Amino acid sequence: MINELKEISSLSAQLNCKSGLMFYKLLCSKQADFISQNGGVQIDATSFNDPDYEAECLDHLGFFISKDNLFSTWINKGSDFHVSDVMDACNALNRLSTNEFKLGASFIIDNLHNALTTLGESTQIQTDCLTNILYSISEMELNSTDELNNELNLMVDDQNLQSARLSM
């Protein structure tokens, strides 16, 4: 029974991480679209210059994500990616967001941040698990909240099915 509870807890942590990272990827996409439309600049991990857009993003989007904290930067890091990159990004997003944005988004970001430490017993295990989640999300097209909601519903259904199997 203890092992079954650990497995269910692990599934829950993975679901919280995956949903939080999907939301975060959507935020990165929204910011990239905003800057591209208003500054004519394509945002990627190599060409994006943070100071030029921070104030404008905060004013219009309610948040700002720096180049080091972009979802694409994490993917480009490959084996240099670490769970601490996401923890740092969650903290930075909390600092670089308006109160109005925090009212709507802090629950998701806080769940992501809290779930990171429950992915495994060591930071290496957490990083490995998170890397797998990142790469699975990197293949998804998330350009709207409707697409995000559809993916989340599929994930919840899958987790419910896995939890039911464990409790049998």
N, C-alpha and C positions, 0 to 999 in steps of 0.2 A: 504494500500500500504506500509506503514512503517513496519508493521509486516512481510509482504512478503519479504521486503528487508533485515530485520533482519534475517529471516529464511535462505535466500540465502547466506548471509554473514556467518552465523553459519555453513552452509554446506561447504562453501569454507574453513573456518578455520579448520573444521574437516578433510577435504580432505588434506590440507597442513600438518596437524599433522600426519594423517595416513600415507601419502606418506613419510614424513620425518622419522617417526619411523620405517617404513618398510626398508628404506635405512639404518637407524642406526642399525637395527637388522642384516641386511646383513653385515655391517661392523664388528659387534661383531662376527658373524659367520666366516668371513674371517680371523679375528685375531685369533680366537680359532683354526681354521684349521692350520694356519701358525705356531702357537706355538706348537700345537700337533705334527705336522710333523717335526718341527725343534728342539723341546725340549723334545718330548715324554711326555708332560704333558697335561692332560685334564683340560680345563679351565671351572671352574664353580665359583659360587659366594663364595664358602667356601675355595677352595684350591689354587686359583690363587694368586701368589705373584708378585705384580706389578714391583718392581725394577729390577727383573731378566730379564724382557723382553722389557722394555720401549725402550731402544736404538736400539735394534734389530728390533722391529716393526717399529719404525720411519725410520730406514734405508731401510727396505725391503717393507713395506706397505705404508709408508708416513703418518701414523697416529698411535696413541696408545690410547686405551680405558682402564682406570683403573678398578679394580675390583668393586669399588663402583658405577661405571657408566655403567656396563654391563647391557644389556637388561634383562638377567636372574636374575640379582640382583634386579631389579625393580619388576619383577614378584614375586620373593621370599619375598619381603617386605610385600606383601599383603596390609593390611589396614594401614601400616606405610608408604606406598608410597605417595609421594606428588609431585605436579606439579614442585616444585622447584628442584626436583631430575633431571628432564629432562633439565631444564634451566641450572643447574650447569654442566650437562654433555655436553650440547652444547658449553658452555664457555670453558670447559676443552678440548673438541675436537679441538676447535679453537686454543688453546695454544699448544696442543700436536699433531700438524700436520705440515707437510712440506708445503712450499709455493706452490709446484706443486700440492699437494693434495687439498689445499685450492682453487686453480684455478678451479678445477673440481667439488668440493663438497660444497663449502661455500654457494652457492645459496640455495641448499636443506636444509642445516643445519640452515642457517639464516631464511628461510621461516618457518621452524619448530619452531625455537625460537620465532619469531614474532607472529606466529599463536597461541601460547600457551595462551597469555593474552586475546585473543579474543574468547576463548572457553566459557567464562561465566563472570558474573559480580564480582564474588568473587573467591579467590583461592580454596575454597572448591568445588565450582561448576566446576571450571577448572580441579581440581584433579579428581572429579567424572567422568567427561566426558573423560579425558585422561586415566583413569583406564579402562573404557569400551573399548577404542580404543586399549590400550595395550593388553588386554586379547583377543580381536578379532585377533590381529596380532600374538600373541603367538602361536596360533593354525596353522598358515601358515608355510609351508616349503619354506623358501627363501634361496636357496643355490647358485643362480646365478642371474646375471643382467637380463637374459631373463625371469626368473620366476618373478622377481620384476616388469619388464615392463608389463608382462601379468596382474598381479594384479592391477597395476596402471591404465591400460587401462580399466579394468572392473570397477574400482572405478570412473573414469572420466565418463564413460558411465552411471553409476548409478546416479552420481551427475547431469549430464545433464538431465536425465529423471526426477529427483526430482525437479530441477529448472523449467523445462517446466510445470510440474504440478502446481507449485506455481504461475506461471505467467498467468495461465488460468483463 
